[in-house]
Amino acid sequence: MAGVLLELSQVSRRYIAGEQEIHALREIDLVIRAGEMVAVVGASGSGKSTLMNILGCLDQPSEGSYRIDGQETGALTSDELAGLRRDHFGFIFQRYHLMPHLNATRNAEIPAVYSGMDKASRRERARELLARLGLGDRCDHRPSQLSGGEQQRVSIARALMNGGDVILADEPTGALDSKNGREMMGILHELHGQGHTIILVTHDMQVARNAERIVELSDGRIAGDRTNPDRVVDAPGGPLKSFPSDKPTRRFRASWGRFAEAFKMAWITMASHRMRTLLTMLGIIIGITSVVSVVALGQGARQKVINDINAMGTNVIDIYPGKDWGDEDAGGIDTLVPSDLEALESQVYLDSVTPGASTNQLLRYGNKRASASIRGVGEQYFRVRGYEMARGGAFGRQDVLNQAQVVVIDQNTSKKFFAAHEDPIGKVLLLGALPCRVIGVTKEKEGPFGNNQNLEVWIPYTAAMSRLLGQHYFDSITVRVRDGVSNQIAEQSIVKLLRQRHGTKDFYTSSSDTILKTVKKTTATMSLMISAIAVISLVVGGIGVMNIMLVSVTERTHEIGIRMAVGARQNDIRQQFLIESSLVCLIGGLIGILLSYGVGLLFPLFVKTFTMKFSVLSIVAACVCSLSIGLLFGFLPARHAARLDPIEALARE
């Protein structure tokens, strides 16, 4: 006689319904040997389904012991129980419990996905099983395209996918007509003849007569357990000939196969609920578009300011009298003198040097007059400050030595005193009472804060100091550091040189490089602050994803139950929902990135001063952020799905 395969000792199962305790099973003692065909019969409510669920490891006893081939199931984890369902049990449900969005082949191969069989092998095995069950031409049909009998055969193929040592059939003929019912029982007899242990759960004694042993339940207790001498084998010679009994080979790629299946299911679910998916993505799309666009705007504005400062010269250092900005005694300090200029001009680390002496005077030309800023500068001033000439040229060294009454004017002055078609070169402007001949007009130069609307003219500093100001010292000295020399080192050297010459530090320096660093730091801080505000929309979007995913878990509870019944681990269920939420957020993020690029294309139509700057880092960060939100906010729904009870999940349609 075959050895004991399934053994229940004093098994009871109680349920709590409100304030009432229901005893579904009471002190059941039952032994089923390998290769038996047993029918469990009883009226509705007698405990048949509960017993089947415990035998198939879908449920666990409240009390007592259940051993499978000598192994106590009460000490097993949920994943170990899933392994038993996957590798040893095959379920044939009365309602078939097929996935409506999968065809017959993919429904049949689900257990093999979770057992680690590679795609090619499981696809071949599923089609072979379906062919032997008479569904060779229906492999690519979905359940809605199959008859009841055909759907039941698909569920049989699924039950046999991993071998199905024990076949648990719940009312296998209950939803079939008499012809399909006879064929169903014929298939079960064939399977029994091939060595499978068959457990029939039915209320129909005609069906139970097909078993070699009948166990009768009444009010949760075994009312009878007898052999069936009148066994009727209603087997019309079904399509089964033989089934391979070897278990599918576990491969190193098992985890990848489960991941790929979860990915496909996530994609199918998203495609089946397009509107819900789009609404779920909406928060992520808005958030990513906001973040990427804000960062691009910040980068564009930052680059514009940096370019403007670079145009002024980032290697320029200004020297002023006094201890620092706003020094009240600065006006009485006159130590920046021509000898300091000569000393600085001899330094090898400096490219060019110019003094500065400024005043405001009334300019006159003909009957036109206007107030202007008059700057006395050296011949190297235009190189130091990076000015280019639109017309004429700058004054030279000889003009400075001769105190020449020549002037270079800016575009604003040219427009103020001369008509558009009139050439200013050679014309004489009165700077206060000093007549000066125009020798050059500078090109328009936009500063960091836009175009300067003031009128500016430049004359040799010698002429300005002797003829206009009557002073022998400079208001400032500006130097341009030679390329390749550190601004910081050059500034330190200048301070050391002038301190030695003056005997004290009665001056201070201002470097455009310092301004540039400050601007970069400030704009980076502003971009970070604005980005942080934009991230709030991402968090809101993530909460939306979590809510929709929780709703999705509720809608797909039945599907989760089916997967658990055929052997899916908790991790498999959790992985599927995490993949789905991550995929939703990642696609939403990509759409958001594309929309932000669209904003970047439209931006120049409305703003001319600067353009949005997109960086690879910000795009990568946006993708990582989207994926992280999917994982973070998808975890709770995924965990909720993985913790569902298989029995309760299967009961929901």
Buried (B, 14 or more C-beta within 10 A) or exposed (E): EEEBBBBBBEBBBBEEEEEEEEBBBBBBEBEBBBBBBBBBBBEEBBBBBBBBBBBBBBBBBBEBEBBBEEEEBEEBEBBEBBBBBBBBBBBBBBBBBBBEBBBBBBBBBBBBBBBBBBBEBBBBBBBBBBBBBBBEEBBEBBBEEBEEBBBBBBBBBBBBBBBBBBBBBBBBBBBBEEEBBBBBBBBBBBBBBBEBBBBBBBBBEEBBBBBBBBBBBBBBBBEEBEEBEEBEEBBEEBBBEEBEEEEBEEEEBBEEBBBEBBBBBBEBBBEEBEEBBBEBBBBBBBBBBBBBBBBBBBBBBBBBBBEBBBBBBBBBBBBBBBBEEEBEEBEEBEBBBBEBBEBBBEBEBBBBBBBBBBBEBEBBBEEEEEEBBBBBBBBBBBBBBEBEBEBBEBBBEEBBEBBBBBBBBBBBBBBBBBEEEEEBBEBEBBBBEBEBEBBBBBEBBEEBEEEBEEBBBBBBBBBBBBBBBEBEBBBBBBBBBBEEBEBEEBBEBBBEBBEEEBEEEBBBBBBBBBBBEEBBEEBEEEBEEBBEEBBEBBBEBBEBBBEBBBEBBEEBBBBBBBBBBBBBBBBBBBBBBBBBBBBBBBBBBBBBBEBBBEBBEEBEEEEEEBBBBBEEEBBEBBBEBBBBBBBBBBBBBBBBBBEBEBBEBBEBE
